[in-house]
Amino acid sequence: MYGWIWRHLPGNAWVKALLSLALAMAVVYVLFNYVFPWAEPLLPFNDVTVDNQ
């Protein structure tokens, strides 16, 4: 997959490196601002199994 992305990016190695860094930053931004907040209510992290005694 990464090889496919690398081959399809325009420019020389430096331009490809900068574009791939920008692409990775965009993916992280979308994940943290849209995907993770949407998925948080669906995850069972608030279901605790330890009782207060």
N, C-alpha and C positions, 0 to 999 in steps of 0.2 A: 504494500500500500504506500509506504513512504517513498519507495523508488518511483512509483507511478506519479506521485505528486511532484517529486523532484524533477522528473523528466518533462513534466508539463508546465513548470514555471518558466517564465521567460528570463533571459539575461545570462550573465556569467555566474560563477560560483558565489561571489559576494552578493549579487542581487538576489540570487536564489536563497541564500542564507537569510538575508533580511526579510524577504517575502515569506519564507517559511516561519520565521520568528513572529512576524505580524499575524500570520494565519493561526499560529498556536495561541497567541495572545487573544485573538478574536474568539477562538473556540473556548478558552477559559472564561472570557467575559460572558459569553452566551450561557455557559454552564452555570456560573455563579449567580447571574441575574435573572435567568428565566427557567432553566431546567431544575436546579436544586430547590428553589422556592416552590415550584409546582409539585415536586415529588416529596417534599418534607411531610405533608400530612399523610401520605400513603405509607411511610416507613414506621416501624414499630419501636422507635427509640424512646418513646414516653411510657412504654409498658414495662414497668419495673417489677421484679419478682421478689424483692427484699422488703419485708414488712418492718415497721418500727415497733420495737419491743421494749 
